[in-house]
Amino acid sequence: KRVLAVEKDGDAISAVLARDTLTGARVRYRAKTFIDCTGDGWVGYFAGAAYMYGREAQSEYNEEPAPSTRDDLTMSGCLMDRCVAYCHTLRPHPVPYETPVWARVLPKGFVRHVRNVNPQWWIEHGGRFDDLKDPERARDELVRISFAYWGWVKNESKLKDEARNAELTFVPFMNGRREGMRIVGDYILTANDCRKDQRFPDRVMHAGWSIDTHDPLGMDNPHGDGWWHPHMWVDNYSVPYRALYAADVDNLFMGSRCESMTHMALGSMRVQGTQATVGQVVGTAAALCIRHGLDPRALGKERIGELQQLLLKDDVYILGMPNADPADLARTAKASAPELTDGYARTVGKDLHCWVSEPSLPQAALLEFAAPVEAREVRLAFDTDLTPQKIGKKMPAQLVKDYAVEVKCGGTWMKVADEKGNYLRHRVHRFDARKVTAVRVTVTATWGDPSARIFEIRVY
């Protein structure tokens, strides 16, 4: 569905109008609370919300890496489908390639330091094509650039011998845009916030990608490698709730890179892992708004603690904020390993906050209650090795693979979960409510480590 318009009642949205891009059917969505997940901020735009677009000048927010003057340049997208930029196939014989006359002419002296003939995420235009007002032109430029780059790889690059038998077989036609409008909220996140990790009282998540705004010239930069000079690495930093709802539309949250932030902050916030967390945060917040009959701003003022603890319960990481959920029965239990229940479910610096068993399995972690409690749910957090160098690799050795969850009822242990081949960090096991005096988690196998590791056990 593509958003076409909104209907308003005063300063609030009452409905969103959209069209099915396959059938042409028009749909009206009515709701009490809306989340703009269009990626480009179209719901906010149609609702008349204040928005930001392009690159702010350095002086506007005192951002050191920002350009000296404001402009309307945006980060280029990249052609994406089942591949990034193009697909190629190796043939058993040489395959000649002549760059089409309509392809983009690469600048004189064009060079890139590439290791193989695979497509690259930096096959981009120079940001001067408006992805919002003229998306087809922006996409067409990326197509022209992709064919020209393949010609350079095949006929001019140091990889031309390696590419001799390579044949271009597919070029995607979907522009994976990286930047659009950003809706102004009660707080505007800046590059300075990303670099110094301000612990906002209303922080609801963390981020940590570098300030990655890409080369504003794209492939028009003859000697660039896809990275613009102020590309800065940052540590984990906090994101305030006030940057996730519109300042001048009463019932609108933002997700999918249209949050309230500068262009430079967007360079860090825009990546998929971070935006997935934004989606979880604003979805949870919207549900609480409905539950309590509040708008987003009022929720932040009256129930921010409830939102923060609910997010922690669902395994969102909020820097420096421990589990203080009064409903978590595990906080009242005697634990065989206290660091299962210390309130933190991640390693922070040198503090593991994690139970590490003896190096021989099976091993069990035990929670005991002074008096019977009524329980119906056990939540577990395992160690999936969240260090950036390991993400996307094979299964982490220390991740729990096989385990069982038991509850003790009237002196008898009852098994409520028996998992094999686990590959997830956060697991939730629900069962019929019963009076229990203890909970036991027994680990019988990991994905390679001789010890079992559990960050957290919660009981509800």
N, C-alpha and C positions, 0 to 999 in steps of 0.2 A: 504494500500500500504506500502511496505517496501523498503526503499532507498537502492540501491545497488552500485551506483557510481555517480560521477558528471562529467560534461564536463566543461572545463575552457577556457577562452579567456584571456590570460595573467594572471593577479591576480584576475580576476572576474569569477564567475560561469556563464556559458551560459545555462546550462541545468542540470537537475537532472534526473537520471534514477531510476525507481522503478519497483517493481514487485507486482502484485495483489496476495496476499497470498491465495485467494480462487480459482482463475481461472488460476493462473500462467502467465497471460498476462503481458508483459513488456510495460512500459509507459515512454515516454520522456516528461518532463515538461520544457518548455523554458520560461524564464522571464528575466526582467531587475534587479529585486531585489528578494532575497530569505530570508526566515525565517526558521531557523533550529528549528522545533518543534518536533523532533524525541524523545525528552526526554533524550537521551543519547549522543547527539552531533554528530550523524553520518554524517550529511551533511558537517559539518565543518571538520570532520576527513577525509572524502573522498576528500575534497577540499584541504587538506594539511595544514589546519589551526593549529597553535600551540594550545595545549590543556593541561589541568591539570587533574590528576586522583589520587585518594587515598587521604591520609591525609598528609598535609604539616606539617613540624616540627615547633615547637613554635618559633624558631629563624628566620625562613624565613620571616614572616610577623609580628613578635613581638606580636603574639596572645597568651595571657595568657592561655586560655583554650585548646590550641592545644597540641598534644602529644609532648614529648621531641625529638623524632626522626621521620623522615619521614617513611611512610609505604604505602602499596597499599591496605589497608583495606577500604572497602566502607560500607555504611549503607545497611543492609539487606533489601530486599523487604518483602512483606507479601502477602500470597495468598488471592486474592480478586476476587469476581464475584458479585453475588447477596448477598454475605455475606463477612465477613472478617474471614479467617482461616477455618471456618466450620459452618455447620448448624446442629442443633439438634432438636428433637421432643420429647415432653413429652408423654409417654404412660401411660395407666391406670394400668400398672403392672411393676414390676422390669425388667430391661433389662441388662443382664450381658454383659461385654465387656472384651475381652482379647487382650492386645496390640499385634499387629503382630510382628513376630520375625524380620522382615525387618525394623521396625520403628527405629528411632533414639533412642539410649539409653541416657536418660537424666542423667546429672552428679549426683554423689552421694550427698545426702543431698539437692536435688533440692526442692525449695519451692518458692511459689509466694503468695502474699497477695491479693487474689481475693475475690470479694464480691458475685459473682454468677458464674454460669457455662457457661455463654456466652463466645464467642471467644474474643481474645484480639489482639490489633494491634501489640503487642510486641512478637508474636509468630514468631521468626526470627532465621536465622542461624547466624553464627559468623562473617560474612563479608569476610571470607576467600575463598569463592567460587565466581569466577569471573562472575558476571551477564552479562558481555558483551561478553567474549570469550567462555563461557560455560554456557549459560542461562538455558539449560535443566537440567544440574547438580544442579544449584542453585535452580531451581524450585523443583526438586526431593527431595532435602534436606528439603525444606519447607513442602512438603507432608509428609515426614518421621517424621518431628518434630510435625506436627499437629496431626498425629495419636498417637504419644507418649504422647503429652500433654493431649489428651482426656483420655488416659489410666490413667494418673496421676490424672486428675479431678475425674474420675469415681471410682478409686480404692485406692487412697492414700491421696488425699487432705482432708481438713476439710469440703469440700462441698460434700463428697461422699454420704452422706445420702440424700442431696438435689438432687443429680444427679442419684439416684438409678433408677428412671423411665425414665431417659433421654436416647435417642437413637441417635447415630451419623447417620445422614441421607445424608449429602452431604459435600464433601471437594472440594473447587474450585481448578482449575489447572492453573490459570493465576497468574503470579508473578507480583504484583504491585511494580515495582522497585522504589527505592528512590534515587538512585545515579548512575551516569555514568560519562562520560567525561564532562569537563567544558571548553568551548572555550575561549581562551585568547582575551580580548578586549583591548581598549586603557586605561582602568582602571580596576583593580582587586579589587572587594569589599572584605573587610575582616571583621572578627568578631569585630575588633575595631570600624569600621564604623557603625556596627549594634548597638554597645553599647553606642556610644557617639552622634549619630545623627549629622553627619557633613552635613551642609546645602550646598550641592554642587550647584554651579551656574547652572549646567545643570541637576538638579534633575527633574525627570519626574514622580515619583510615590513614595509611601511610603510602608513600610512593618513594621511588628511588632511582628511576631511570635518569640518565644524564640529560643535560640541557641540549637536546639534539634537534636543532632547527634546520638541519640540512643546508646544502650549498644554495644560496638564493639565485645563483646563475645556472644551476643544474648542469646539463651537458654542454651548455654554452661556455662553461669555464674550461679552457683547454687543458689546464694542468691540475685541476682539482681531483679529489678522490671521493667526492660525495659528502665530505664533512666540511662545514663552515668553521672558520677559525674560532668562534667563541664556544665551540662544543666543549662543555664543562662537565666533568664527573661530579656527582653529588653523593652524599650519604643519604640514608633513609631520612625522610622528613614527613611532617604531619600535614594533613589537609583539613581545613576547618569546614564545619557544616555550613557556615554562612556563605561559602562559595558555591554551594550546590543547589541553591534555589534563587529564583528571580527576585530582584529588589522591588520591581514595580508591577508584577503580576502575582496576585495573591496566592494562587494555588498551583504554581509551576516549579517543578524540580528540573534540573539539567543532568544529562548523562551523555556518554559517547562524544567526548572532546568538545562540547559546547558549554563547559562550566565557566564560571566567572574567574578569568585569569588572563594575564598578558600573553602576548605571542611567545615571549621567551619561556614563560612557565609552561605554556602548551608544549614546547619542545620536550619537556620531561613528562608531562601528564598524559600525552596523547596515546601512548603505547597500549596494546590490547590488554596486557595483564593488569595494568593500573585501571583502565576503563572498565574492565570486568568487575573490579572491586567497587568502583563508583556506582555501577549498576546495582550491585547488592546493597550498598549503603542507601541510595535514594529509594530503592524498592522497599526496603525495610522501613525507612522514614515515612514513605507514603502510606504504608499499611498502618503505622502508628497514628498518622494524621487522621485516617478514617476511623480508627478505633476510638480515639479520644475527641473527635470532632474539632480538630485544630487545623489551622493553616500552617505551612512550613515554618514561617517566622515564629509563630507562637509555640510550636513544638520545640524549637531550639531554645526558647526562653524558659519554658515551663517543664520540659521533659527530656532535656539533652542527656541526663544521666541514664535514664531508662533506655534511650536509643543506644548509647555507648555500650551498656551492659548486654543488650540484646545482640549487638554486632559481635562483641567478644564471644558470646555464647555460640554464635554461628561461625566462629573461627576467623573473623576479621581481626587483623593485627593493628592495635592502636598503641603507638609508642608510649612507653612509660605508664600504661594504664593496666592495673591488675583486675582480675576477676573479683568483683564485689557483689555478685548476684545473690541476694538473700534467699532465692529459691533453690540454689544449688546445695543439696544436702551433703555433698562431699566435703564442703567447707567445715562441717561440724563433726566429721568422722576422724577417727584415729587411723592414720595411714602407715603402712609398713615402710613406705618411702615418702617422707614429708614433701619432697620436691614434686610430687605429683599434684599437689594441691596448694602450691605456693602462690597461685594467682597468675602466673605467667606461663604461656604455652609456646614460647619460642626461646631459642638461645640468644642471649643479649651479651655481647662482648665475650668475656670468659665465663659468664654464668650460664650453665647449661639449662637450669630450670627443668631438668629431665631426669627421670628414673632410668638408670643404666644397671641392668641386672648382672649377676655373675655370668662369666663366659661359658655357660653350659645350659642348654635348653632341654626340657621346658623350665620356665621360671614364671612366678606369679607375683602380681601386685595385689595387696589386700587393703580394703577399707572396712573398718569396724565401727558400728554405731553404739553409743552407750545405751540406747533404748530403741525398740523397733520404730522404723520410719516407713511411711508409705511411699513407694517408688514405682515408677512406670517407664523410666528412660535412663539409659547410660550413654554418655557421650565420651568419646576417646579422641585424643590427638596424638598421632604418631610422628616419628621423625622421618621426613622425606628429603632431608638435606637441602635446605633452601638457599644455600650459597649460590651466587649467580653462575659460578663456573660449572656447576653440576646440573643445572636445569636443562632438560631436554636430552640428557644422557640415559644410559641404561638404568634399570631399577636401583635405587639407592640401597647399598648393602645393609644399612641399619634400619630400613623400613620393616616393620612387622608384617610378616606374610600370612602366617596361620595363627589363630588365637581363638579362645573361647571366653565368654562372659557368663559368670554364674552369680546368682543371688542366694543368700541364705535365709530360709523361711522356716521358723520354728525348729531350728536345729538341722534342717535338711537343705543341702545345696541343690539348686535348680538351674539348669543351663538355659539361658535366654538368647544366646547367640553362639554360633560355631562357624567361623569364617575361614575359608581356604583361599589362598592366592590373592590376598588383599594388596591393592596398589594405591590406596587412598590415604591421605593424611588424617582427614576428619571423618569419623564414623559415628552414626547415631543409631542406637538399638532401642526399640520400643517394645514393650510387653504389657500384658494385663497388669493393672495396679495390684500390688500386694505388699504386705508388711514384711520388711527385711531387716536383718540385723548386721549383714555384711555383704560386700560386693567383692568379687575376685575376678581378675583378668589374668588368664594363663596364656603365655606366649609359647608356642611349640616350634615355631620356625620364623626366621627372618629371610631377607633376600641375600644373605651372605655373612652378616656380622654374627660373631658367636654370642653376643649379648643382646638382650631385648631392651628396647627404649620406648618409653611412653612419656610424653610431655604432660598430659593432663587426663584426669578422669573426673567427669562430672556426673552427678546423680540427681534426677528430678522425679 
